[in-house]
C-alpha cells in the first residue's frame, strides 16, 4: 500500500534535489556498468584518521562510564579542549561553559541554528555559490533567502556596499564561510572587520563556517571572526573535525561565540538529540591537541595535489586559480556548457566524478568543484582519462 495521499511538508517540497544524493545514484549506475570511478566529487577526505585519535577512541569505548547519555552541552573536558584550541590558534578567550557547544558535525549545527533563530518569512543573507547547508538550513526554517552573488572579479568576496539598505535593514542573519567552499577563496582580515561593522550597523547575526581553518598553504593563516573586536557580540563560528583530521564519518563538530546564540541552539538540541557519544568526544580532544607537525603533513598533502592538478589542467588549456586554502579547485567549465552537462559528460566518458557548480546555488553556474581527495598517482590517471576523452578548455575542441 502506498501513501500517495500523504504529501511531504512544504519545507521539504520547497527544497531542490540534493546534488550529492543525485551524484550517488549516478555513481552507483556507473559502477554497475563496470566503470572504475575516481571520485573527486564530495569533500570526503581520503586516508585514515590519525592513529592517536583512533587509539583514544578505543580506550574510551572500553571505559563503561562513556556508555550512557552524554551531557546535552557536551562533556566539560571536550568543551575545554575546544576553547583551549581557539586560544592557541587565534588568541581568542572563550568561556567553555557558555560559549562552546559540541555538535554532530557542523552541517547539523548550521541547520539547527537556523531552526532555532529563523522564523518563517525572516530575511536571511546567503552568498551564492555557497555550501548547501548555508541556504538549505534557512530554507527549512522558512526563511526568505536573499542571494549575495559572488564573482571572480571581486575574488569571490561578499560586497557589503552592494547590499541595498532596505535589504540590510530587514535581514536577520548572514551565513558565510572563508576559506570558502566551493570557490576556495580566502578573505583578508579587513573583510571580517567590514562584516562585523555591517552586522553591528544593521543588527544582523553573523554565522561563519570556519571548517577549513587548518587546510591553509604557503604561509597563509585564515582569520577567525571571533578575532575581530566586536565579532563575538554579533556572531558565532562553526568548526568541524571532518576535514583536518580525516574524521568525516565520526560526525564531530562544534560552534563557539555569542553565548545567547549558543544557548538558544543548545535549547533546540536538547529536544532533538542527546549529543555526541562520549567516547568520540574524548577522541576529539586528542585530535585538537595533536602536534603541529601533523597539520603540516596534512597541508603538504593537499598543497602538492593542488599544484599537480593545476599544472595538469593548464596542459589542457585551463587557467585555474591557485587557492591558499581548502581541499578544492574551482574550475571553469568549457564554453557553451552548463556545469551539470559538463560534470555528467566527464562522469559518463571518463569515470571521474566532479561536482557541478550549480549544486552550490545559481552563482556556481559555469564552474565545477574538484576535490583534492586522491593521491597524485590517482589524480594523474583521472587527468589522463580527461585528456584521452578530448576535454579541453577551448571553444574549438570542447567535448561538450
C-alpha positions as CSV (number, residue, x, y, z in Angstrom):
1,X,0.0,0.0,0.0
2,X,1.3,3.4,-0.9
3,X,0.7,6.6,1.0
4,X,0.2,8.9,-2.1
5,X,-2.4,10.8,-0.1
6,X,0.3,11.9,2.4
7,X,2.4,14.6,0.9
8,X,5.6,15.7,2.5
9,X,5.7,19.0,4.4
10,X,6.0,22.2,2.4
11,X,9.5,22.7,3.8
12,X,10.7,19.6,2.0
13,X,8.9,20.1,-1.2
14,X,10.4,23.6,-1.4
15,X,14.0,22.2,-1.4
16,X,15.8,21.5,-4.7
17,X,17.2,18.0,-5.1
18,X,20.4,17.5,-3.1
19,X,23.1,17.1,-5.7
20,X,25.3,14.8,-3.7
21,X,22.4,12.3,-3.3
22,X,21.9,12.5,-7.1
23,X,25.6,12.0,-7.7
24,X,25.5,8.9,-5.5
25,X,22.7,7.5,-7.8
26,X,24.8,8.2,-10.9
27,X,27.9,6.7,-9.3
28,X,26.1,3.5,-8.4
29,X,24.8,3.2,-12.0
30,X,28.3,3.8,-13.4
31,X,29.7,1.1,-11.1
32,X,27.0,-1.3,-12.3
33,X,28.3,-0.6,-15.8
34,X,31.8,-1.6,-14.8
35,X,33.4,1.9,-14.7
36,X,36.4,2.4,-12.4
37,X,35.3,5.6,-10.7
38,X,37.7,8.2,-9.5
39,X,35.5,10.2,-7.1
40,X,36.6,13.8,-6.8
41,X,33.1,15.0,-6.0
42,X,32.4,15.3,-2.3
43,X,34.8,16.8,0.2
44,X,35.4,13.4,1.8
45,X,39.0,13.2,2.9
46,X,40.9,10.2,1.9
47,X,43.2,8.3,4.3
48,X,42.8,7.1,7.9
49,X,42.0,9.1,11.0
50,X,45.3,9.8,12.9
51,X,46.3,6.8,15.0
52,X,46.4,8.7,18.3
53,X,42.7,9.7,17.8
54,X,41.7,6.1,16.9
55,X,43.6,4.8,20.0
56,X,41.9,7.4,22.2
57,X,38.5,6.2,20.9
58,X,39.3,2.6,21.5
59,X,40.4,3.3,25.1
60,X,37.3,5.4,25.7
61,X,34.9,2.8,24.3
62,X,36.4,0.3,26.8
63,X,35.5,2.6,29.6
64,X,31.9,1.9,30.7
65,X,31.5,5.4,32.0
66,X,31.2,6.6,28.4
67,X,28.3,4.3,27.5
68,X,25.5,6.4,29.0
69,X,23.9,9.5,27.7
70,X,26.4,12.3,27.5
71,X,25.6,15.8,28.8
72,X,23.4,17.8,26.5
73,X,26.0,20.5,26.2
74,X,28.9,18.1,25.7
75,X,31.5,16.9,28.2
76,X,33.3,19.6,30.1
77,X,36.7,18.3,29.0
78,X,35.8,18.5,25.3
79,X,34.4,22.0,25.7
80,X,37.6,23.0,27.4
81,X,39.6,21.4,24.6
82,X,37.7,23.5,22.1
83,X,38.3,26.7,23.9
84,X,41.9,25.9,24.5
85,X,42.3,25.2,20.8
86,X,40.8,28.7,20.0
87,X,43.1,30.3,22.5
88,X,46.2,28.6,20.9
89,X,45.2,29.2,17.3
90,X,43.6,32.6,17.4
91,X,44.3,34.2,20.8
92,X,40.5,34.2,21.4
93,X,39.4,33.7,25.0
94,X,36.1,31.7,25.3
95,X,34.1,30.5,28.3
96,X,33.7,26.7,27.9
97,X,30.6,26.7,30.0
98,X,28.6,29.2,27.8
99,X,30.5,30.0,24.6
100,X,31.2,26.5,23.1
101,X,28.9,23.7,22.1
102,X,29.8,20.3,20.6
103,X,27.8,19.2,17.6
104,X,27.0,16.2,15.5
105,X,29.0,17.8,12.7
106,X,28.8,21.4,11.6
107,X,26.2,20.6,8.9
108,X,23.8,19.6,11.6
109,X,24.6,22.6,13.8
110,X,24.2,25.1,11.0
111,X,20.8,23.8,10.1
112,X,19.6,23.6,13.7
113,X,20.9,27.1,14.3
114,X,18.6,28.3,11.5
115,X,15.7,26.4,13.1
116,X,16.4,27.9,16.5
117,X,16.5,31.6,15.4
118,X,14.9,32.0,12.0
119,X,11.1,32.4,11.7
120,X,9.1,31.8,8.5
121,X,9.4,34.9,6.4
122,X,12.6,36.2,8.1
123,X,15.1,37.6,5.6
124,X,18.5,35.8,5.5
125,X,21.5,36.8,3.5
126,X,23.4,33.9,1.9
127,X,26.2,34.2,-0.7
128,X,25.9,32.2,-4.0
129,X,27.7,30.0,-4.6
130,X,27.7,28.6,-1.0
131,X,28.0,25.3,0.9
132,X,24.4,23.9,0.6
133,X,23.7,23.9,4.3
134,X,24.1,27.6,4.4
135,X,21.0,28.1,2.2
136,X,19.2,24.8,2.9
137,X,19.1,25.3,6.6
138,X,17.4,28.7,6.5
139,X,15.1,27.3,3.7
140,X,14.0,24.5,6.0
141,X,13.3,27.1,8.7
142,X,11.1,29.0,6.2
143,X,13.4,32.0,5.6
144,X,13.2,34.3,2.7
145,X,16.7,34.0,1.2
146,X,18.4,37.0,-0.4
147,X,21.3,35.8,-2.6
148,X,24.5,37.7,-2.5
149,X,26.2,37.0,-5.9
150,X,29.9,36.4,-5.6
151,X,32.1,37.0,-8.6
152,X,35.6,36.1,-9.7
153,X,36.2,39.8,-10.4
154,X,35.7,40.5,-6.6
155,X,37.8,37.5,-5.6
156,X,34.6,35.7,-4.5
157,X,34.1,38.0,-1.6
158,X,30.9,39.5,-0.4
159,X,30.5,43.1,-1.4
160,X,28.7,44.7,1.6
161,X,28.4,48.0,-0.1
162,X,26.3,46.4,-2.9
163,X,23.6,45.2,-0.4
164,X,20.6,47.5,-0.7
165,X,20.0,49.4,2.6
166,X,16.3,48.2,2.7
167,X,17.6,44.6,2.4
168,X,20.1,45.0,5.1
169,X,17.5,46.6,7.4
170,X,15.3,43.6,7.1
171,X,18.0,40.9,7.3
172,X,18.2,38.8,10.4
173,X,21.3,36.7,9.7
174,X,24.2,36.3,7.3
175,X,25.6,32.8,6.6
176,X,29.1,32.7,5.1
177,X,32.5,31.0,5.1
178,X,36.1,31.8,4.4
179,X,38.2,29.9,3.4
180,X,35.3,29.3,1.1
181,X,33.5,26.2,-0.1
182,X,33.2,25.8,-3.1
183,X,35.3,28.6,-4.5
184,X,38.4,28.1,-2.3
185,X,38.6,31.9,-1.9
186,X,40.2,33.4,1.2
187,X,39.3,36.7,2.9
188,X,41.7,39.2,4.4
189,X,41.2,40.5,8.0
190,X,39.8,43.7,6.6
191,X,36.9,41.8,5.1
192,X,36.0,40.4,8.6
193,X,36.3,43.8,10.1
194,X,33.8,45.1,7.4
195,X,31.5,42.1,8.2
196,X,31.4,42.9,11.9
197,X,30.8,46.6,11.2
198,X,28.0,45.7,8.9
199,X,26.4,43.4,11.4
200,X,26.6,46.0,14.2
201,X,25.1,48.7,12.0
202,X,22.1,46.6,10.9
203,X,21.8,44.2,13.9
204,X,22.5,41.1,11.9
205,X,23.7,37.8,13.2
206,X,26.9,36.6,11.6
207,X,27.1,32.8,11.1
208,X,30.6,32.0,10.0
209,X,31.7,28.5,8.9
210,X,35.4,28.0,9.6
211,X,35.7,24.3,8.7
212,X,38.8,24.8,6.6
213,X,40.7,26.8,9.2
214,X,43.7,24.5,9.1
215,X,43.8,23.5,5.5
216,X,45.9,26.5,4.6
217,X,49.0,26.7,2.5
218,X,52.0,28.8,1.5
219,X,52.2,30.5,4.9
220,X,48.6,31.8,4.8
221,X,46.7,31.8,8.1
222,X,42.9,32.1,8.0
223,X,41.2,34.7,10.2
224,X,38.6,33.8,12.8
225,X,35.5,36.0,13.0
226,X,36.0,36.0,16.8
227,X,39.4,37.6,16.5
228,X,37.8,40.8,15.3
229,X,36.8,43.3,18.1
230,X,33.0,43.1,18.4
231,X,32.8,39.8,16.5
232,X,31.6,37.8,19.4
233,X,28.9,40.3,20.1
234,X,27.2,39.6,16.8
235,X,28.4,36.2,15.7
236,X,29.1,32.5,16.1
237,X,31.6,30.4,14.3
238,X,31.3,26.7,13.3
239,X,34.1,24.2,13.0
240,X,34.4,20.5,12.2
241,X,37.0,17.8,12.7
242,X,35.9,16.2,9.4
243,X,38.5,17.8,7.1
244,X,41.7,18.4,9.0
245,X,41.6,15.1,11.0
246,X,40.0,12.8,8.4
247,X,37.0,12.3,10.7
248,X,34.2,12.9,8.3
249,X,32.3,9.8,9.4
250,X,32.8,10.4,13.1
251,X,30.4,13.4,13.0
252,X,32.1,15.7,15.4
253,X,32.0,19.5,15.2
254,X,31.4,22.5,17.4
255,X,30.2,26.1,17.5
256,X,31.7,28.9,19.5
257,X,30.9,32.5,20.0
258,X,28.0,34.6,21.4
259,X,26.6,32.9,24.5
260,X,22.9,33.9,23.7
261,X,23.1,32.2,20.3
262,X,24.9,29.2,21.7
263,X,22.3,28.7,24.5
264,X,19.4,29.0,22.0
265,X,20.9,26.3,19.8
266,X,21.5,24.2,22.9
267,X,17.8,24.5,23.9
268,X,16.7,23.3,20.5
269,X,19.2,20.4,20.5
270,X,18.0,19.2,23.9
271,X,14.7,18.5,22.2
272,X,16.2,16.7,19.2
273,X,19.3,14.7,20.2
274,X,21.5,13.5,23.0
275,X,24.7,14.8,21.5
276,X,28.0,13.1,20.6
277,X,28.9,9.7,22.0
278,X,31.2,10.5,25.0
279,X,33.9,8.2,23.7
280,X,34.1,10.2,20.5
281,X,34.3,13.4,22.4
282,X,37.4,12.0,24.2
283,X,38.9,11.1,20.8
284,X,38.1,14.6,19.5
285,X,40.0,16.1,22.5
286,X,43.0,14.1,21.3
287,X,42.6,15.4,17.7
288,X,42.6,19.1,18.9
289,X,45.8,18.5,20.8
290,X,47.8,16.9,18.0
291,X,51.2,18.5,17.5
292,X,51.7,20.9,14.7
293,X,53.8,18.5,12.6
294,X,50.6,16.6,11.9
295,X,48.9,19.7,10.5
296,X,52.0,20.4,8.4
297,X,51.8,17.0,6.9
298,X,48.1,17.5,6.0
299,X,48.8,20.9,4.5
300,X,51.7,19.5,2.4
301,X,49.5,16.6,1.2
302,X,46.8,18.9,-0.1
303,X,49.1,21.6,-1.5
304,X,51.1,19.1,-3.5
305,X,47.9,17.7,-5.0
306,X,46.7,21.3,-5.7
307,X,49.9,22.1,-7.6
308,X,49.8,18.9,-9.6
309,X,46.2,19.3,-10.7
310,X,46.6,23.0,-11.6
311,X,49.6,22.0,-13.9
312,X,47.6,19.2,-15.4
313,X,44.6,21.5,-16.2
314,X,47.0,24.1,-17.6
315,X,48.2,21.5,-20.1
316,X,44.6,21.2,-21.3
317,X,44.1,24.9,-21.7
318,X,42.5,25.6,-18.3
319,X,43.6,28.5,-16.2
320,X,42.8,27.6,-12.6
321,X,43.5,29.9,-9.7
322,X,45.8,28.6,-7.0
323,X,43.9,28.6,-3.7
324,X,45.6,29.4,-0.4
325,X,43.3,27.1,1.5
326,X,40.7,24.3,1.4
327,X,40.8,21.0,-0.3
328,X,39.2,22.1,-3.6
329,X,39.9,23.6,-7.0
330,X,37.2,25.8,-8.6
331,X,37.4,25.1,-12.3
332,X,35.6,27.0,-15.1
333,X,33.6,24.9,-17.5
334,X,34.3,24.8,-21.2
335,X,32.4,27.4,-23.2
336,X,28.8,26.6,-24.2
337,X,28.4,24.0,-21.4
338,X,26.4,24.1,-18.2
339,X,28.1,22.8,-15.1
340,X,25.7,19.9,-14.9
341,X,26.2,18.9,-18.5
342,X,30.0,19.1,-18.2
343,X,30.1,17.1,-14.9
344,X,27.8,14.4,-16.3
345,X,29.9,14.2,-19.5
346,X,33.1,13.8,-17.6
347,X,31.5,11.1,-15.4
348,X,30.0,9.2,-18.3
349,X,33.1,9.4,-20.6
350,X,35.9,9.0,-18.1
351,X,34.5,7.7,-14.8
352,X,35.8,10.8,-13.0
353,X,33.4,12.4,-10.6
354,X,33.3,16.2,-10.1
355,X,30.7,18.4,-8.6
356,X,28.7,20.8,-10.9
357,X,28.9,24.4,-9.6
358,X,25.2,25.0,-9.6
359,X,24.9,22.5,-6.8
360,X,26.1,25.4,-4.7
361,X,23.4,27.8,-5.9
362,X,22.9,29.8,-9.1
363,X,26.2,31.7,-8.5
364,X,28.1,28.5,-9.1
365,X,26.9,28.0,-12.7
366,X,29.8,27.9,-15.1
367,X,32.2,26.0,-12.8
368,X,32.9,22.6,-11.4
369,X,34.4,21.8,-8.0
370,X,37.2,19.3,-7.9
371,X,38.1,17.8,-4.5
372,X,41.8,17.0,-3.8
373,X,41.0,13.7,-2.2
374,X,43.2,11.3,-4.0
375,X,47.0,10.8,-4.2
376,X,48.8,12.3,-7.2
377,X,49.2,9.0,-9.0
378,X,45.4,8.5,-9.0
379,X,44.9,12.2,-10.0
380,X,47.3,11.5,-12.9
381,X,45.0,8.7,-14.0
382,X,42.0,10.9,-13.8
383,X,43.6,13.6,-15.9
384,X,44.8,11.1,-18.5
385,X,41.3,9.9,-18.9
386,X,40.1,13.5,-19.3
387,X,42.8,14.2,-21.8
388,X,42.1,11.0,-23.8
389,X,38.4,11.8,-23.9
390,X,39.2,15.1,-25.6
391,X,38.1,17.5,-22.9
392,X,39.9,20.8,-23.4
393,X,39.2,24.4,-22.4
394,X,39.0,25.8,-25.9
395,X,35.8,26.5,-27.9
396,X,37.1,24.6,-31.0
397,X,38.0,21.5,-29.1
398,X,35.5,21.5,-26.2
399,X,34.0,18.0,-25.9
400,X,30.6,19.0,-24.6
